């Protein structure tokens, strides 16, 4: 359904933002893609979004005035707030500046966008990308859903929880159609090379081309609830179109180890991962597994891409990059 204003997507240069913008444009939506000023990805991903027909806007979501001006000027019909200030490991980065950026981007900008949507009163949806980091794994396979008590272990997780609680207040007191997507790990060929999944898919692609270099990993026994980013985008769109806004866990409901990921990646190119991977540890640890039953019942959401197919698609994309000489 096309609303009076465009769909606004923050974090548009990220994996989820790129996939979501593409899907929105394919359905005929007018899209404003918001990117962080000076992002290295502007030259490549920004150009790709422009070629899709998106309006690309640079805005610093850590600056409240910038967010206010953006919302007032664009008056979006619906908002997908995917941007986040985050680092995959906060060790060594627990500084006031890092925390300040997390509060501003993950929480304050959410309040500004929610207020703008509520003030406009068009009935357009706001979908917020939260994180499984609102919980802390206390067991080897701890299953969680929307009713599980939140217990963040990271400052990032705290800021995501604050924003989710805020949006619940906007739902209850102002009738805002604000949904919270509690996202578990999700991957695609657009994932940054700094993540272990892309490290593995790139290494498998290089090995398939004859590169004998070993891949160094920390702990292949660690388990993760992985899913395809395209399945996550399906969920975000269903949430935006739902008749009632709510919180939803978006997860595969199963866990795979880093070893499983490596095995699937190298097996896809006909190789044995054990000949190419050097791991510092192989130790099981505590892991969170999301229970997506509510999303399946109420949104009719179903993951479409199996774990092995996800891994294969990432390896295939990296093989194609190598053959085409495309930067990682």
Rosetta silent file (secondary structure, phi, psi, omega in degrees, C-alpha in Angstrom):
SEQUENCE: XXXXXXXXXXXXXXXXXXXXXXXXXXXXXXXXXXXXXXXXXXXXXXXXXXXXXXXXXXXXXXXXXXXXXXXXXXXXXXXXXXXXXXXXXXXXXXXXXXXXXXXXXXXXXXXXXXXXXXXXXXXXXXXXXXXXXXXXXXXXXXXXXXXXXXXXXXXXXXXXXXXXXXXXXXXXXXXXXXXXXXXXXXXXXXXXXXXXXXXXXXXXXXXXXXXXXXXXXXXXXXXXXXXXXXXXXXXXXXXXXXXXXXXXXXXXXXXXXXXXXXXXXXXXXXXXXXXXXXXXXXXXXXXXXXXXXXXXXXXXXXXXXXXXXXXXXXXXXXXXXXXXXXXX
SCORE:     score description
SCORE:     0.000 S_00000001
   1 L     0.000  127.823 -178.799    0.000    0.000    0.000 S_00000001
   2 L   -90.374  124.003  178.938    1.470    3.363   -0.998 S_00000001
   3 L   -91.793  177.568 -174.413    1.136    6.072    1.652 S_00000001
   4 L   -68.106  -23.268  179.326    1.211    9.836    1.070 S_00000001
   5 L  -118.453  171.486 -178.964    4.936   10.052    1.760 S_00000001
   6 L   -73.120  164.064  170.105    7.930    7.939    0.816 S_00000001
   7 E   -81.004  130.038 -179.432    9.233    5.018    2.803 S_00000001
   8 E  -102.715  126.587 -179.596   12.218    6.163    4.851 S_00000001
   9 E  -121.261  112.093  174.065   15.009    3.633    5.419 S_00000001
  10 E   -88.022  158.750 -175.979   17.808    4.490    7.837 S_00000001
  11 L    65.328   34.063 -170.871   21.011    2.493    7.730 S_00000001
  12 L   -67.463  -21.734 -178.523   20.391    2.133    4.003 S_00000001
  13 L   -86.854   -5.597  178.362   23.993    1.273    3.133 S_00000001
  14 L   -80.282  173.774 -179.860   24.038   -1.736    5.430 S_00000001
  15 H   -52.918  -53.756 -176.867   23.176   -5.279    4.468 S_00000001
  16 H   -66.744  -41.049 -179.099   19.538   -5.050    5.581 S_00000001
  17 H   -61.932  -43.051  179.340   19.056   -1.550    4.239 S_00000001
  18 H   -62.109  -46.653 -179.115   20.297   -2.470    0.776 S_00000001
  19 H   -65.191  -41.167 -178.521   18.052   -5.530    0.576 S_00000001
  20 H   -67.622  -44.647  179.604   15.023   -3.665    1.938 S_00000001
  21 H   -59.371  -41.222  178.991   15.437   -0.678   -0.399 S_00000001
  22 H   -61.495  -44.267 -178.681   15.638   -3.034   -3.360 S_00000001
  23 H   -65.616  -41.408  179.728   12.460   -4.831   -2.300 S_00000001
  24 H   -63.131  -42.726  179.679   10.569   -1.577   -1.741 S_00000001
  25 H   -66.359  -37.621  178.504   11.551   -0.235   -5.144 S_00000001
  26 H   -62.809  -27.578  178.668   10.547   -3.503   -6.802 S_00000001
  27 L   -91.348    5.683  176.381    7.075   -3.039   -5.315 S_00000001
  28 L    88.834    7.917 -179.673    6.854    0.508   -6.665 S_00000001
  29 L   -74.699  143.305  166.594    7.471    2.374   -3.405 S_00000001
  30 L   -77.632  131.015 -172.593    9.143    5.773   -3.342 S_00000001
  31 E  -128.222  130.456  169.158   12.164    5.323   -1.073 S_00000001
  32 E  -105.828  116.554 -177.698   14.376    7.776    0.773 S_00000001
  33 E  -100.240  119.085 -176.395   17.581    5.974    1.739 S_00000001
  34 E   -98.206  127.636 -178.277   19.418    7.571    4.658 S_00000001
  35 E  -126.323  151.538  177.457   23.178    7.127    4.856 S_00000001
  36 L   -71.473  130.642  179.715   25.814    8.285    7.297 S_00000001
  37 L   -57.114  135.574  177.157   27.807   11.244    5.935 S_00000001
  38 L    79.224    6.683 -179.510   31.275   10.270    4.780 S_00000001
  39 L   -62.370  134.661  177.598   30.556    6.533    4.781 S_00000001
  40 H   -59.786  -22.632 -177.653   33.108    4.635    2.655 S_00000001
  41 H   -80.915   -5.869 -177.893   30.186    2.702    1.144 S_00000001
  42 H   -60.316  -38.223 -175.747   28.641    5.818   -0.394 S_00000001
  43 L   -66.531  -33.280 -176.722   30.673    5.490   -3.580 S_00000001
  44 L  -102.939  -60.819 -177.507   29.525    1.946   -4.298 S_00000001
  45 H   -70.594  -34.606  176.401   26.351    1.124   -2.402 S_00000001
  46 H   -61.474  -42.052  177.748   25.113    4.693   -2.581 S_00000001
  47 H   -64.573  -39.558  179.254   25.438    4.583   -6.347 S_00000001
  48 H   -62.710  -40.038  178.502   23.614    1.241   -6.437 S_00000001
  49 H   -66.494  -40.494  178.117   20.705    2.696   -4.468 S_00000001
  50 H   -62.567  -38.537  178.699   20.540    5.702   -6.776 S_00000001
  51 H   -66.735  -26.703  175.481   20.423    3.368   -9.773 S_00000001
  52 H   -74.296  -15.240 -177.882   17.460    1.615   -8.148 S_00000001
  53 L   100.592   10.238  176.908   15.648    4.946   -8.062 S_00000001
  54 L   -77.945  149.348  170.752   16.051    5.670   -4.349 S_00000001
  55 E   -89.234  115.698 -176.454   16.553    9.215   -3.138 S_00000001
  56 E   -92.285  126.565 -179.325   19.821    9.126   -1.206 S_00000001
  57 E  -126.172  131.646  175.183   20.106   11.478    1.768 S_00000001
  58 E   -94.418  127.151 -179.560   23.127   11.882    4.033 S_00000001
  59 L  -152.353  136.918  178.522   22.225   12.509    7.667 S_00000001
  60 L   -89.939  104.941 -177.180   24.024   11.987   10.959 S_00000001
  61 L   -72.798   -7.941  174.695   21.551   10.168   13.177 S_00000001
  62 L   -82.949   -4.529  177.712   23.779   10.835   16.172 S_00000001
  63 L  -109.057  106.961 -176.062   22.808   14.524   15.839 S_00000001
  64 H   -53.385  -39.983 -178.837   19.224   15.069   17.085 S_00000001
  65 H   -63.346  -37.289  178.812   18.733   18.263   15.073 S_00000001
  66 H   -62.558  -41.332  179.845   19.713   16.444   11.897 S_00000001
  67 H   -67.935  -41.808  179.546   17.082   13.760   12.557 S_00000001
  68 H   -60.957  -46.048 -179.767   14.409   16.339   13.376 S_00000001
  69 H   -64.309  -38.002  179.450   15.075   18.287   10.178 S_00000001
  70 H   -62.479  -48.773 -178.203   15.062   15.084    8.137 S_00000001
  71 H   -65.148  -40.171 -178.886   11.686   13.942    9.474 S_00000001
  72 H   -68.042  -36.969 -176.898   10.116   17.383    9.098 S_00000001
  73 H   -76.063  -40.681 -172.971   11.356   17.815    5.531 S_00000001
  74 H   -88.951  -29.458 -178.303   10.555   14.363    4.171 S_00000001
  75 L    44.574   63.436 -174.442    7.346   13.581    6.089 S_00000001
  76 L   -66.901  149.291  176.253    7.697    9.850    5.388 S_00000001
  77 L   -73.426  -39.611  174.264    4.687    7.588    5.013 S_00000001
  78 E  -149.167  156.097 -171.031    6.426    4.810    6.914 S_00000001
  79 E  -125.366  130.726  170.860    9.794    4.424    8.570 S_00000001
  80 E  -113.129  104.502 -174.901   12.193    1.493    8.715 S_00000001
  81 E   -95.430   92.684 -176.279   14.738    2.421   11.368 S_00000001
  82 L  -104.156  -15.031 -176.530   17.623    0.035   10.732 S_00000001
  83 L   -66.525  144.922  178.310   20.596    2.254   11.531 S_00000001
  84 L  -154.553  142.822  169.878   22.595    1.448   14.646 S_00000001
  85 L   -92.352  117.826 -171.443   25.846    2.482   16.274 S_00000001
  86 L  -161.621  150.031  168.861   27.453   -0.795   17.167 S_00000001
  87 L  -130.052  140.948 -172.590   30.675   -2.729   17.131 S_00000001
  88 L   -60.388  -29.172  171.485   30.666   -6.522   17.003 S_00000001
  89 L  -131.893  125.680 -177.740   32.874   -6.662   20.097 S_00000001
  90 L   -85.502   -4.131 -179.652   32.787   -3.840   22.576 S_00000001
  91 L   -57.821  128.581  179.464   35.992   -4.956   24.291 S_00000001
  92 L    80.160   -0.988 -178.034   38.407   -2.066   24.334 S_00000001
  93 L  -122.127   15.301  178.530   35.754    0.306   22.999 S_00000001
  94 L   -81.616   69.542 -179.962   33.835    1.105   26.178 S_00000001
  95 L  -112.307  158.545  178.718   34.585    4.794   25.995 S_00000001
  96 H   -56.859  -37.456 -179.079   32.234    7.730   26.621 S_00000001
  97 H   -65.499  -42.300  179.008   32.323    8.692   22.923 S_00000001
  98 H   -65.131  -45.220  179.656   31.306    5.205   21.781 S_00000001
  99 H   -64.061  -38.724 -179.984   28.522    4.999   24.346 S_00000001
 100 H   -62.583  -41.224  178.651   27.328    8.488   23.446 S_00000001
 101 H   -64.896  -38.571  178.142   27.060    7.496   19.786 S_00000001
 102 H   -64.338  -44.848  179.936   25.088    4.382   20.718 S_00000001
 103 H   -61.881  -45.234 -176.632   22.635    6.367   22.847 S_00000001
 104 H   -66.071  -47.455 -174.979   22.164    8.996   20.142 S_00000001
 105 H   -79.376  -43.456 -173.833   21.744    6.643   17.192 S_00000001
 106 H   -82.098  -28.434 -174.358   20.047    3.664   18.809 S_00000001
 107 H  -116.374  -58.157 -174.170   17.782    5.492   21.254 S_00000001
 108 H   -62.189  -44.613 -179.856   17.486    9.275   20.789 S_00000001
 109 H   -63.454  -31.554  177.236   17.011    9.110   17.012 S_00000001
 110 H   -64.207  -42.857  179.152   14.329    6.467   17.571 S_00000001
 111 H   -63.982  -41.205 -179.262   12.405    8.820   19.862 S_00000001
 112 H   -64.743  -44.967  179.825   12.634   11.669   17.354 S_00000001
 113 H   -66.273  -38.444  178.197   11.406    9.507   14.481 S_00000001
 114 H   -64.919  -41.463  179.624    8.603    8.079   16.641 S_00000001
 115 H   -64.963  -40.754  179.016    7.510   11.558   17.692 S_00000001
 116 H   -62.767  -42.288  179.235    7.521   12.732   14.077 S_00000001
 117 H   -66.501  -40.784 -179.882    5.391    9.759   13.029 S_00000001
 118 H   -67.578  -40.960 -179.237    2.982   10.243   15.939 S_00000001
 119 H   -65.952  -34.753 -178.104    2.649   13.983   15.310 S_00000001
 120 H   -70.292  -37.920  174.273    1.934   13.414   11.651 S_00000001
 121 L    65.699   32.666 -179.838   -0.881   10.992   12.467 S_00000001
 122 L   -87.808  -10.846 -175.959   -1.076    9.351    9.033 S_00000001
 123 L    85.801    2.678  178.158   -1.249    5.833   10.386 S_00000001
 124 L   -68.429  150.423 -175.247    2.015    4.948    8.715 S_00000001
 125 L   -86.896  153.607  167.907    4.108    2.279   10.381 S_00000001
 126 E  -121.793  125.108  178.122    7.458    2.546   12.102 S_00000001
 127 E  -116.827  123.448 -175.923    9.515   -0.657   12.206 S_00000001
 128 E  -109.801  130.576  178.651   12.540   -0.691   14.481 S_00000001
 129 E   -86.587  101.636  174.726   15.398   -3.163   14.165 S_00000001
 130 E   -92.212 -164.508 -170.971   16.210   -4.342   17.671 S_00000001
 131 E  -146.811  151.014  174.077   18.620   -7.127   18.582 S_00000001
 132 H   -65.133  -10.953  178.105   18.885  -10.449   20.364 S_00000001
 133 H   -71.188    1.143  170.915   21.527   -8.700   22.482 S_00000001
 134 H   -71.790  -10.654  175.649   18.704   -7.541   24.745 S_00000001
 135 L  -116.958  163.755  175.322   19.243  -10.998   26.298 S_00000001
 136 L  -124.969  127.870 -179.583   22.291  -12.779   27.700 S_00000001
 137 L   -71.531  123.957  178.232   22.836  -16.489   27.108 S_00000001
 138 L  -111.983   -5.300 -177.410   23.075  -18.335   30.429 S_00000001
 139 L  -135.651  162.166  179.889   22.766  -21.863   29.021 S_00000001
 140 L   -57.244  -39.256  177.295   24.296  -23.816   26.116 S_00000001
 141 L  -136.821   80.797 -177.742   21.020  -23.554   24.152 S_00000001
 142 E   -90.409  117.212 -177.752   18.837  -20.931   25.807 S_00000001
 143 E   -92.678  133.595 -175.308   15.560  -20.448   23.965 S_00000001
 144 E  -133.641  151.681  172.680   13.939  -17.033   24.173 S_00000001
 145 L  -141.419 -168.211 -173.906   10.823  -15.328   22.878 S_00000001
 146 L   -62.852  -19.443 -177.985    8.975  -12.034   23.322 S_00000001
 147 L   -92.274   -7.499 -178.328    7.986  -12.967   26.900 S_00000001
 148 L   -71.469  133.137 -179.060   11.545  -13.700   28.095 S_00000001
 149 L   -62.003  130.893  179.958   12.835  -11.140   30.592 S_00000001
 150 L   -69.897  142.391 -179.537   15.399   -8.853   29.002 S_00000001
 151 L  -156.003   76.412 -176.981   18.916   -9.003   30.415 S_00000001
 152 L   -68.153  145.825  175.609   21.482   -7.235   28.218 S_00000001
 153 L  -106.905  -10.548 -178.948   25.177   -7.955   28.720 S_00000001
 154 L  -121.860  158.280  176.931   26.411   -5.145   26.443 S_00000001
 155 H   -65.861  -37.025  174.832   25.811   -1.424   26.355 S_00000001
 156 H   -55.329  -46.697  178.921   24.595   -1.862   22.785 S_00000001
 157 H   -60.284  -38.281  177.658   21.989   -4.307   24.067 S_00000001
 158 H   -62.650  -45.490 -177.758   20.868   -1.796   26.688 S_00000001
 159 H   -65.283  -35.410  177.361   20.340    0.959   24.112 S_00000001
 160 H   -67.086  -37.010  178.053   18.338   -1.400   21.918 S_00000001
 161 H   -68.189  -42.741  178.233   16.182   -2.357   24.893 S_00000001
 162 H   -56.636  -44.901 -178.361   15.585    1.290   25.843 S_00000001
 163 H   -65.138  -40.481  178.953   14.369    2.027   22.309 S_00000001
 164 H   -63.099  -43.844  177.840   12.065   -1.005   22.292 S_00000001
 165 H   -62.219  -40.244  178.402   10.541    0.032   25.629 S_00000001
 166 H   -60.096  -46.170 -177.663   10.092    3.575   24.314 S_00000001
 167 H   -67.239  -30.937  174.293    8.222    2.371   21.231 S_00000001
 168 H   -63.434  -38.382  177.427    5.923    0.253   23.384 S_00000001
 169 H   -64.768  -41.090  177.700    5.016    3.452   25.245 S_00000001
 170 H   -63.944  -36.749  176.787    4.310    5.224   21.959 S_00000001
 171 H   -63.112  -47.771 -172.748    2.061    2.324   20.937 S_00000001
 172 H   -73.664  -39.298 -172.449    0.126    2.352   24.181 S_00000001
 173 H   -96.884  -25.456 -176.753   -0.182    6.091   24.784 S_00000001
 174 H  -120.498   -1.696  178.781   -0.228    7.578   21.271 S_00000001
 175 L    70.362   17.722 -179.085   -1.524    4.720   19.143 S_00000001
 176 L   -69.421  133.704  177.882    1.605    4.738   16.996 S_00000001
 177 L   -80.541   72.578 -176.572    1.932    1.687   14.757 S_00000001
 178 E  -109.463  115.028  179.126    5.463    1.005   15.978 S_00000001
 179 E  -107.450  147.860 -179.824    6.736   -2.556   15.714 S_00000001
 180 E  -114.965  119.069  177.159    9.968   -3.928   17.147 S_00000001
 181 E   -96.400  109.611  179.748   11.827   -6.608   15.219 S_00000001
 182 E   -88.060   96.698 -168.689   14.061   -8.507   17.643 S_00000001
 183 E   -91.906  131.242  169.759   16.584   -9.751   15.123 S_00000001
 184 L   -91.149  173.214 -174.949   18.919  -12.681   15.580 S_00000001
 185 L   -51.529  132.435  179.700   22.074  -13.045   13.481 S_00000001
 186 E  -141.625  141.992 -167.546   21.326  -12.780    9.791 S_00000001
 187 E  -131.925  160.908  174.080   23.673  -13.030    6.851 S_00000001
 188 L  -166.443  177.960  176.566   23.981  -12.471    3.118 S_00000001
 189 L   -67.494  -11.443  177.925   26.578  -11.808    0.459 S_00000001
 190 L   -90.447   -0.633  179.991   26.310   -8.140    1.484 S_00000001
 191 L   -62.787  144.186 -179.937   27.632   -8.844    4.964 S_00000001
 192 L   -63.494  143.465  179.340   30.781   -6.902    5.899 S_00000001
 193 L   -62.154  -12.656  179.657   34.076   -8.819    5.499 S_00000001
 194 L   -76.852  -13.545 -179.432   34.762   -8.224    9.189 S_00000001
 195 L   -85.147  148.378 -174.315   32.127  -10.759   10.246 S_00000001
 196 H   -61.171  -32.299 -179.439   33.118  -14.378   10.736 S_00000001
 197 H   -64.473  -44.403  177.860   30.562  -15.572    8.196 S_00000001
 198 H   -71.886  -33.173  175.245   32.057  -13.469    5.400 S_00000001
 199 H   -57.559  -41.888 -179.143   35.570  -14.357    6.519 S_00000001
 200 H   -70.868  -46.493 -177.832   34.637  -17.993    5.981 S_00000001
 201 H   -64.268  -37.435  178.015   32.807  -17.507    2.676 S_00000001
 202 H   -68.642  -40.381  179.751   35.671  -15.435    1.269 S_00000001
 203 H   -65.234  -40.307  178.248   38.266  -17.948    2.438 S_00000001
 204 H   -64.575  -39.057  177.873   36.337  -20.825    0.872 S_00000001
 205 H   -64.030  -42.621  178.807   36.102  -18.897   -2.405 S_00000001
 206 H   -65.184  -40.450  178.744   39.846  -18.241   -2.357 S_00000001
 207 H   -62.465  -37.967  179.473   40.548  -21.901   -1.578 S_00000001
 208 H   -65.186  -25.050  179.099   38.393  -22.931   -4.530 S_00000001
 209 L   -88.334    0.501  177.244   40.596  -20.759   -6.747 S_00000001
 210 L   102.782    4.518  178.881   43.705  -22.570   -5.517 S_00000001
 211 L   -76.049  120.272 -176.630   44.800  -20.241   -2.721 S_00000001
 212 L   -87.084    2.553 -175.527   46.373  -22.423    0.011 S_00000001
 213 L   -59.809  135.526  179.487   46.256  -19.714    2.690 S_00000001
 214 L   -80.709  145.332  174.605   44.878  -20.915    6.024 S_00000001
 215 E   -95.194  125.404 -179.833   41.909  -19.194    7.676 S_00000001
 216 E   -94.630  121.022  177.559   42.506  -18.334   11.324 S_00000001
 217 E  -123.456  155.796 -177.331   39.431  -18.593   13.550 S_00000001
 218 E   -81.897  -61.612 -175.229   39.042  -18.184   17.295 S_00000001
 219 E  -138.501  105.608 -178.168   36.433  -20.722   18.384 S_00000001
 220 L   -79.822   -6.309  178.845   34.772  -23.067   15.911 S_00000001
 221 L   -87.787   -9.196 -179.147   32.622  -24.553   18.670 S_00000001
 222 L   -66.348  135.839 -177.914   30.622  -21.361   19.234 S_00000001
 223 E  -107.293  143.832 -177.281   26.958  -21.744   18.257 S_00000001
 224 E  -140.019  144.350  171.374   24.770  -19.063   16.668 S_00000001
 225 L   -86.212   95.050 -178.650   21.154  -18.794   15.541 S_00000001
 226 L   -98.736  146.994  175.021   21.835  -17.784   11.927 S_00000001
 227 E  -147.095  170.716 -179.883   19.261  -16.907    9.292 S_00000001
 228 E   -82.136  136.134  179.298   19.165  -15.295    5.868 S_00000001
 229 H   -61.786  -31.843  178.570   18.994  -11.500    5.747 S_00000001
 230 H   -65.974  -32.529  174.919   16.428  -11.733    2.928 S_00000001
 231 H   -67.709  -37.163  176.213   14.136  -13.648    5.290 S_00000001
 232 H   -62.321  -42.631  178.518   14.560  -10.864    7.835 S_00000001
 233 H   -61.709  -39.589  173.882   13.538   -8.308    5.198 S_00000001
 234 H   -53.664  -45.809 -178.656   10.411  -10.375    4.540 S_00000001
 235 H   -64.482  -42.129  179.575    9.573  -10.050    8.235 S_00000001
 236 H   -60.432  -41.669  179.549   10.169   -6.290    8.294 S_00000001
 237 H   -68.252  -39.338  176.942    7.792   -5.788    5.377 S_00000001
 238 H   -64.148  -38.522  178.506    5.137   -7.992    6.971 S_00000001
 239 H   -65.184  -39.573  179.975    5.442   -6.001   10.193 S_00000001
 240 H   -66.809  -27.395 -178.709    5.024   -2.734    8.317 S_00000001
 241 H   -98.946    1.824 -176.693    1.845   -4.025    6.689 S_00000001
 242 L   -71.536  152.457  179.354    0.315   -5.688    9.740 S_00000001
 243 L   -74.617  -21.403  179.821   -3.003   -4.466   11.099 S_00000001
 244 L  -135.049  129.317  178.940   -1.574   -4.360   14.628 S_00000001
 245 L   -79.564  146.587 -178.867    1.927   -3.301   15.664 S_00000001
 246 L  -165.621 -177.167  175.549    3.800   -5.460   18.170 S_00000001
 247 E   -98.381  138.340 -178.174    7.165   -6.961   19.115 S_00000001
 248 E  -139.521  130.130  170.097    8.366   -9.994   17.180 S_00000001
 249 E   -77.170  127.251  177.807   11.349  -12.319   17.507 S_00000001
 250 E  -117.217  105.381 -173.295   12.776  -12.945   14.038 S_00000001
 251 L  -153.531  166.683  177.920   15.035  -15.984   14.155 S_00000001
 252 L   -81.256  -26.143 -176.926   15.616  -19.377   12.558 S_00000001
 253 L    83.758    3.596  178.075   14.893  -21.258   15.792 S_00000001
 254 L  -134.317  160.023  179.313   17.967  -23.440   15.332 S_00000001
 255 L  -120.134  143.535  173.008   21.657  -23.085   16.133 S_00000001
 256 E  -129.745  148.418  178.450   24.719  -23.945   14.080 S_00000001
 257 E   -85.733  165.393  173.508   28.344  -23.766   15.124 S_00000001
 258 H   -59.519  -34.710  176.011   31.094  -21.853   13.374 S_00000001
 259 H   -60.371  -43.465  177.735   32.397  -25.312   12.471 S_00000001
 260 H   -58.847  -42.044 -178.452   29.082  -26.056   10.738 S_00000001
 261 H   -64.755  -45.173  179.236   29.390  -22.840    8.759 S_00000001
 262 H   -63.021  -42.982  179.871   32.943  -23.636    7.692 S_00000001
 263 H   -60.209  -46.405 -179.009   31.994  -27.204    6.771 S_00000001
 264 H   -65.036  -38.414 -177.630   29.075  -26.038    4.614 S_00000001
 265 H   -67.051  -50.196 -177.950   31.173  -23.346    2.914 S_00000001
 266 H   -72.400  -35.231  177.796   34.125  -25.535    1.955 S_00000001
 267 H   -62.688  -33.659 -179.942   31.938  -28.520    1.138 S_00000001
 268 H   -62.202  -28.702  178.991   30.042  -26.342   -1.344 S_00000001
 269 L  -104.863   17.406  173.427   33.259  -25.921   -3.358 S_00000001
 270 L    76.434   27.585 -177.796   34.261  -29.557   -2.970 S_00000001
 271 L  -124.410  162.671  176.770   36.859  -29.078   -0.229 S_00000001
 272 L  -100.275  118.205 -175.802   37.389  -30.242    3.351 S_00000001
 273 H   -57.959  -29.271 -176.580   37.388  -27.298    5.743 S_00000001
 274 H   -65.504  -18.097  178.170   39.829  -29.078    8.060 S_00000001
 275 H   -86.143   -8.625 -172.918   42.561  -28.660    5.470 S_00000001
 276 L  -127.309   -9.242 -175.518   42.127  -24.873    5.338 S_00000001
 277 E  -115.464  133.342  174.208   40.998  -23.701    8.784 S_00000001
 278 E  -116.412  118.579 -176.810   43.126  -23.242   11.888 S_00000001
 279 E  -111.807  135.688  177.599   41.084  -22.701   15.063 S_00000001
 280 E   -69.858  -33.946 -178.354   42.420  -21.493   18.380 S_00000001
 281 E  -144.205  158.113  171.663   39.624  -23.287   20.227 S_00000001
 282 L  -137.229   75.647 -172.912   36.811  -25.751   19.708 S_00000001
 283 L  -126.480  127.536  174.522   34.711  -25.139   22.787 S_00000001
 284 L   -69.125  150.372  178.109   30.929  -25.052   23.118 S_00000001
 285 L  -140.318 -178.310  177.431   29.544  -22.030   24.890 S_00000001
 286 L   -70.812  142.610 -177.807   26.246  -20.506   25.882 S_00000001
 287 L  -145.475  145.298  175.638   24.043  -19.528   22.956 S_00000001
 288 E   -93.270  137.717  174.016   20.690  -17.866   22.402 S_00000001
 289 E  -124.596  123.359 -178.520   18.107  -19.486   20.141 S_00000001
 290 E   -82.757  143.160  177.329   15.130  -17.400   19.095 S_00000001
 291 L  -107.228  104.049 -173.930   11.613  -18.795   19.052 S_00000001
 292 L   -90.256   22.742 -175.415    9.774  -17.133   16.129 S_00000001
 293 H   -57.213  -39.130 -178.980    6.397  -18.730   16.798 S_00000001
 294 H   -63.709  -44.817  178.461    4.589  -15.431   17.294 S_00000001
 295 H   -63.846  -36.080  179.439    5.808  -14.053   13.964 S_00000001
 296 H   -68.546  -39.714 -178.775    4.828  -17.300   12.280 S_00000001
 297 H   -73.702  -50.540 -169.966    1.337  -17.260   13.786 S_00000001
 298 H   -87.081  -34.496 -178.829    0.463  -13.573   13.520 S_00000001
 299 L   -99.371  -10.075 -174.259    2.460  -12.417   10.497 S_00000001
 300 L    60.364   33.215  179.575    2.428  -15.742    8.624 S_00000001
 301 L   -84.255  135.943  175.521    6.193  -15.329    8.304 S_00000001
 302 L  -138.136  129.519  173.548    8.230  -18.345    7.335 S_00000001
 303 L   -61.616  136.847 -177.038   11.986  -18.474    6.682 S_00000001
 304 L  -104.259  -20.492 -171.951   12.535  -19.501    3.064 S_00000001
 305 L  -111.602  119.363  179.576   16.291  -20.077    2.936 S_00000001
 306 L   -72.567  157.853 -177.688   17.871  -23.081    4.645 S_00000001
 307 H   -53.407  -50.638 -177.960   21.233  -22.777    6.391 S_00000001
 308 H   -62.408  -38.007  178.681   23.176  -24.708    3.732 S_00000001
 309 H   -67.331  -37.690  176.609   21.586  -22.674    0.938 S_00000001
 310 H   -60.924  -49.710 -179.251   22.470  -19.440    2.737 S_00000001
 311 H   -61.225  -44.626 -179.692   26.104  -20.449    3.109 S_00000001
 312 H   -59.856  -40.429 -179.267   26.277  -21.614   -0.519 S_00000001
 313 H   -65.067  -35.405  178.905   24.863  -18.295   -1.779 S_00000001
 314 H   -70.642  -41.435  178.153   27.522  -16.365    0.135 S_00000001
 315 H   -64.647  -44.596  179.497   30.329  -18.546   -1.184 S_00000001
 316 H   -58.787  -40.704  179.357   28.997  -18.292   -4.746 S_00000001
 317 H   -64.647  -39.033  179.571   28.912  -14.496   -4.474 S_00000001
 318 H   -73.416  -32.983  172.685   32.510  -14.405   -3.268 S_00000001
 319 H   -60.808  -44.780  179.431   33.615  -16.781   -6.031 S_00000001
 320 H   -64.356  -37.827  177.646   31.995  -14.418   -8.539 S_00000001
 321 H   -61.827  -45.815 -179.865   33.723  -11.429   -6.941 S_00000001
 322 H   -61.028  -45.043 -178.510   37.113  -13.101   -7.233 S_00000001
 323 H   -65.305  -33.143 -178.934   36.529  -14.030  -10.871 S_00000001
 324 H   -91.323   -1.507 -178.845   35.383  -10.511  -11.689 S_00000001
 325 L    67.615   27.334 -178.234   38.113   -8.798   -9.741 S_00000001
 326 L   -85.267  134.878  178.430   35.528   -7.025   -7.613 S_00000001
 327 L   -59.057  148.514 -179.464   36.764   -5.665   -4.245 S_00000001
 328 L   -66.596    0.000    0.000   35.526   -7.537   -1.191 S_00000001
